[in-house]
Amino acid sequence: MAPPDYDRQAFNRSRCATILIGIGLMAAVDEIVFHQLLAWHHFFDRSTLAIGLLSDGLLHSAELLMLVAGFFMLARLRDDQQFRSDAGWAGLFIGAGGFQLFDGIVNHKILGLHQVRYVENLLLYDVLWNVAGLALVWVGLWLSRRTRRPSAK
């Protein structure tokens, strides 16, 4: 029989791996949809177009590092038969929503690196951006809390 901390440790490690994956996935969605397809902004819009494109490339590199690190951690957990899919789903939502909130609050408002979209009235875009992030984090925390206790067998 496994020690009592084994399940909690597997839960936490599974959640950490997928938090990284969630951050990377949401950064990819942001980069692909809002930076490239819609061309609403670049990661850093307070300079030239060349600097904006360079900043997008750096964001893309960081996103790929998060995804690779998260999937390596996930593979290790699966090899050790310690991966908890319930914790994995929780972490994915927490990571995705956490990235969204960090981007919306820190990058958009505190640092002013860019806005969601350059229009006269930003309020609707800011509210929707941050509410979407809060909703994702809430789902992740709800899943995390719901699944934290090991199931009775």
Summary of the structure (lengths in Angstrom):
residues: 153
radius of gyration: 17.8
end to end distance: 12.3
largest distance: 62.2
contacts: 495
relative contact order: 0.18
helix: 76%
strand: 0%
